[in-house]
């Protein structure tokens, strides 16, 4: 079982992801609606894994990823975005993301990606 923080500005996306993660036997230790909130929450909840949307207000997911990796170079972050644009995926991976899940979510892809990252 992994402790996971979900970061997405869309509440319904957080709820959908949370349902899948809980069904897998994981614990969702925090949810954030933007990158700024994620960076603030990360050291408080110390998750094993973070799912991070890319396009969000306040601070985007790639900037939040970089900030979290400064706090914890071992942080495991999986990026999630409807914009499966190659440049964003490359930016996320070079910034330290472990993997990438494109929206709309496919449950089997999420399970496979989370298991691989953990």
Beta strands, then each sheet from edge to edge (+ up, - down):
strand 1: 3-7
strand 2: 27-32
strand 3: 49-53
strand 4: 77-81
strand 5: 99-102
sheet 1: 2+ 1+ 3+ 4+ 5+
end
